[in-house]
Amino acid sequence: MIIYATKHDADVIRKWINAEPNVAWIVKVAEQDQTCHWKAISAIEALEEQTYALWHIRSGPLNIPSGDRNVPDAMVADPFAGWSQTMQHSGATSPWFGGNLPGPYSFTFAESGREAPGSLARSGFYWLEDRYKSVGKPANPEAKLWWKKLRRFLEKSSIQVPWANVTNSRRTIIAYIFPEAKIQIDQGRHRDLNP
């Protein structure tokens, strides 16, 4: 779900997610030599321009890939207690879940765009939903319900416009533009099409 939001607008999103009892933020608490220490928490104090993982608690434990076909994946039975994962590069802002399909939700927030000077970046929520149902990895029904609840929240909190003029598309892709972002776009601030 494509979103355009300023830092002020994004704070509305943060507070809404913080109040959701079945969803937790996954945050990095430390990093050393590309080994990141992650932990699930119920609320965060501020949003930074980065990608966040959101865990639907009732979907069960997290599956953390080993990165080696001969080594079984690790299960994180209690993400609130935390875990470590070695990443391929430094500076990751969310864990890699690999084959943990459909996996946690992902939320990328950015205000500072790149397509034009002073442009508004494209943010968004991402989730694989039932994309892998045919290979035996369906989405948890409660996680699907929460995804719909998130969509309803976005619809009530923003205006919806076509994301871009795409001529060969079968359906129109919608972008959710939050109030302060809408004012700035109406005043001429360019909105980036790509993240």
Kinemage of the C-alpha trace (Angstrom):
@kinemage 1
@onewidth
@group {chain A} dominant
@subgroup {mainchain}
@vectorlist {calphas} color= white
{ca met a 1} P 0.000 0.000 0.000
{ca ile a 2} L 1.643 3.193 -1.223
{ca ile a 3} L 1.649 6.133 1.181
{ca tyr a 4} L 2.714 9.754 1.059
{ca ala a 5} L 3.235 11.204 4.521
{ca thr a 6} L 5.272 13.881 6.239
{ca lys a 7} L 6.941 13.227 9.593
{ca his a 8} L 3.854 14.731 11.276
{ca asp a 9} L 1.523 12.479 9.266
{ca ala a 10} L 3.663 9.435 9.999
{ca asp a 11} L 3.324 10.076 13.707
{ca val a 12} L -0.407 9.381 13.342
{ca ile a 13} L 0.475 6.009 11.809
{ca arg a 14} L 2.992 5.277 14.585
{ca lys a 15} L 0.472 6.006 17.332
{ca trp a 16} L -2.184 3.873 15.654
{ca ile a 17} L 0.172 0.885 15.366
{ca asn a 18} L 1.406 1.413 18.944
{ca ala a 19} L -2.210 1.044 20.114
{ca glu a 20} L -2.728 -2.226 18.231
{ca pro a 21} L -2.503 -5.073 20.802
{ca asn a 22} L -1.738 -7.831 18.264
{ca val a 23} L 1.081 -6.092 16.406
{ca ala a 24} L 4.623 -5.391 17.597
{ca trp a 25} L 7.483 -3.405 16.096
{ca ile a 26} L 10.726 -5.292 15.527
{ca val a 27} L 13.637 -2.997 16.320
{ca lys a 28} L 17.400 -3.295 16.270
{ca val a 29} L 18.826 -2.905 19.762
{ca ala a 30} L 22.489 -3.358 18.797
{ca glu a 31} L 24.822 -4.203 15.915
{ca gln a 32} L 28.401 -5.401 15.868
{ca asp a 33} L 30.319 -6.807 12.893
{ca gln a 34} L 27.101 -7.236 10.865
{ca thr a 35} L 25.445 -9.201 13.667
{ca cys a 36} L 22.242 -7.451 14.638
{ca his a 37} L 20.324 -7.959 17.847
{ca trp a 38} L 16.576 -7.610 17.274
{ca lys a 39} L 13.680 -7.379 19.663
{ca ala a 40} L 9.905 -7.029 19.394
{ca ile a 41} L 8.397 -4.137 21.335
{ca ser a 42} L 4.813 -2.958 21.667
{ca ala a 43} L 5.465 0.720 20.965
{ca ile a 44} L 8.117 3.051 19.593
{ca glu a 45} L 8.612 6.707 20.512
{ca ala a 46} L 9.373 8.068 17.034
{ca leu a 47} L 9.590 7.019 13.403
{ca glu a 48} L 12.856 7.362 11.553
{ca glu a 49} L 13.240 7.280 7.782
{ca gln a 50} L 13.822 3.549 7.427
{ca thr a 51} L 12.156 0.163 6.975
{ca tyr a 52} L 10.431 -1.465 9.949
{ca ala a 53} L 9.212 -5.028 10.390
{ca leu a 54} L 5.862 -5.460 12.104
{ca trp a 55} L 5.072 -8.811 13.677
{ca his a 56} L 1.488 -10.009 13.966
{ca ile a 57} L 1.790 -11.681 17.365
{ca arg a 58} L -1.046 -14.172 16.897
{ca ser a 59} L 0.608 -15.464 13.719
{ca gly a 60} L 3.053 -17.339 15.917
{ca pro a 61} L 6.824 -17.550 16.262
{ca leu a 62} L 9.185 -16.045 13.732
{ca asn a 63} L 11.237 -18.230 11.432
{ca ile a 64} L 14.751 -16.849 10.963
{ca pro a 65} L 16.617 -18.356 7.981
{ca ser a 66} L 20.033 -19.849 8.582
{ca gly a 67} L 21.248 -18.863 5.125
{ca asp a 68} L 22.506 -22.421 4.550
{ca arg a 69} L 20.371 -25.202 3.043
{ca asn a 70} L 22.100 -27.730 5.287
{ca val a 71} L 21.349 -25.811 8.492
{ca pro a 72} L 17.780 -25.673 9.787
{ca asp a 73} L 16.180 -22.286 10.251
{ca ala a 74} L 15.955 -20.904 13.782
{ca met a 75} L 12.608 -20.343 15.436
{ca val a 76} L 12.170 -17.304 17.664
{ca ala a 77} L 9.501 -18.482 20.070
{ca asp a 78} L 9.517 -15.201 22.012
{ca pro a 79} L 10.508 -12.210 19.855
{ca phe a 80} L 9.981 -9.922 22.886
{ca ala a 81} L 13.012 -11.624 24.460
{ca gly a 82} L 15.092 -10.830 21.353
{ca trp a 83} L 17.441 -12.709 19.036
{ca ser a 84} L 20.586 -12.220 16.955
{ca gln a 85} L 21.042 -12.520 13.217
{ca thr a 86} L 24.108 -12.031 11.050
{ca met a 87} L 23.295 -9.865 8.049
{ca gln a 88} L 25.039 -9.614 4.672
{ca his a 89} L 25.718 -5.907 5.190
{ca ser a 90} L 25.923 -3.336 7.971
{ca gly a 91} L 23.168 -0.904 8.810
{ca ala a 92} L 20.083 -3.076 8.299
{ca thr a 93} L 16.982 -1.586 9.903
{ca ser a 94} L 14.861 -4.741 9.826
{ca pro a 95} L 15.618 -8.471 9.994
{ca trp a 96} L 15.751 -10.762 6.973
{ca phe a 97} L 13.022 -13.355 7.185
{ca gly a 98} L 13.786 -15.315 4.021
{ca gly a 99} L 11.402 -18.281 3.690
{ca asn a 100} L 9.217 -17.182 6.607
{ca leu a 101} L 6.401 -16.734 4.125
{ca pro a 102} L 4.223 -14.781 4.121
{ca gly a 103} L 6.302 -13.292 6.926
{ca pro a 104} L 5.880 -10.132 8.979
{ca tyr a 105} L 4.501 -6.922 7.548
{ca ser a 106} L 6.972 -4.310 6.400
{ca phe a 107} L 6.587 -0.539 6.744
{ca thr a 108} L 8.969 1.822 5.020
{ca phe a 109} L 8.772 5.472 6.000
{ca ala a 110} L 10.598 8.203 4.130
{ca glu a 111} L 9.804 11.882 3.777
{ca ser a 112} L 12.888 13.087 1.918
{ca gly a 113} L 12.454 12.237 -1.749
{ca arg a 114} L 15.087 11.848 -4.445
{ca glu a 115} L 13.356 12.446 -7.777
{ca ala a 116} L 13.374 16.254 -7.520
{ca pro a 117} L 14.830 18.824 -5.118
{ca gly a 118} L 12.731 18.856 -1.947
{ca ser a 119} L 10.396 16.130 -3.177
{ca leu a 120} L 8.180 13.991 -0.961
{ca ala a 121} L 9.308 10.376 -0.806
{ca arg a 122} L 7.097 7.364 -1.335
{ca ser a 123} L 6.450 5.304 1.813
{ca gly a 124} L 4.435 2.133 2.129
{ca phe a 125} L 3.242 -1.016 3.819
{ca tyr a 126} L 4.191 -4.323 2.222
{ca trp a 127} L 3.097 -7.878 2.884
{ca leu a 128} L 3.010 -11.054 0.803
{ca glu a 129} L -0.491 -12.032 2.026
{ca asp a 130} L -1.569 -15.311 0.364
{ca arg a 131} L 0.917 -15.127 -2.511
{ca tyr a 132} L 2.497 -18.444 -1.443
{ca lys a 133} L -0.710 -20.266 -0.515
{ca ser a 134} L -0.319 -22.583 -3.525
{ca val a 135} L 2.963 -23.916 -2.108
{ca gly a 136} L 1.497 -24.574 1.331
{ca lys a 137} L 2.382 -21.259 2.981
{ca pro a 138} L -0.909 -19.386 3.411
{ca ala a 139} L -1.237 -16.242 5.451
{ca asn a 140} L -2.589 -16.544 8.967
{ca pro a 141} L -6.339 -15.660 8.870
{ca glu a 142} L -5.964 -13.221 11.791
{ca ala a 143} L -3.014 -11.529 10.081
{ca lys a 144} L -5.181 -11.095 6.967
{ca leu a 145} L -7.915 -9.491 9.089
{ca trp a 146} L -5.399 -7.056 10.590
{ca trp a 147} L -4.140 -6.167 7.087
{ca lys a 148} L -7.719 -5.252 6.159
{ca lys a 149} L -8.018 -3.226 9.380
{ca leu a 150} L -4.829 -1.357 8.417
{ca arg a 151} L -6.272 -0.628 4.971
{ca arg a 152} L -9.466 0.759 6.566
{ca phe a 153} L -7.339 2.975 8.852
{ca leu a 154} L -5.422 4.301 5.829
{ca glu a 155} L -8.649 4.945 3.936
{ca lys a 156} L -10.134 6.906 6.862
{ca ser a 157} L -6.934 8.869 7.549
{ca ser a 158} L -6.012 9.920 4.032
{ca ile a 159} L -7.297 10.719 0.593
{ca gln a 160} L -6.841 8.144 -2.145
{ca val a 161} L -5.536 9.067 -5.573
{ca pro a 162} L -4.125 7.068 -8.480
{ca trp a 163} L -0.462 6.415 -7.767
{ca ala a 164} L 0.627 7.061 -11.356
{ca asn a 165} L -0.781 7.229 -14.831
{ca val a 166} L -0.135 3.675 -16.002
{ca thr a 167} L -1.686 2.952 -19.397
{ca asn a 168} L -1.170 -0.818 -19.602
{ca ser a 169} L -2.356 -1.667 -16.101
{ca arg a 170} L -5.447 -3.834 -15.511
{ca arg a 171} L -6.228 -1.959 -12.327
{ca thr a 172} L -5.494 1.450 -10.916
{ca ile a 173} L -2.912 1.436 -8.150
{ca ile a 174} L -4.007 3.670 -5.295
{ca ala a 175} L -1.795 5.941 -3.200
{ca tyr a 176} L -2.863 7.070 0.285
{ca ile a 177} L -1.975 10.724 0.830
{ca phe a 178} L -2.074 11.960 4.421
{ca pro a 179} L -3.323 15.498 5.292
{ca glu a 180} L -0.067 17.447 5.699
{ca ala a 181} L 1.442 15.712 2.674
{ca lys a 182} L -1.682 16.629 0.661
{ca ile a 183} L -1.296 20.309 1.561
{ca gln a 184} L 2.356 20.268 0.500
{ca ile a 185} L 1.596 18.439 -2.766
{ca asp a 186} L -1.201 20.920 -3.521
{ca gln a 187} L 1.339 23.718 -2.937
{ca gly a 188} L 3.648 22.191 -5.552
{ca arg a 189} L 5.843 19.709 -3.689
{ca his a 190} L 6.756 16.892 -6.090
{ca arg a 191} L 5.830 13.355 -4.936
{ca asp a 192} L 8.236 10.622 -5.926
{ca leu a 193} L 6.746 7.728 -7.875
{ca asn a 194} L 9.389 5.246 -6.789
{ca pro a 195} L 10.794 4.501 -3.327
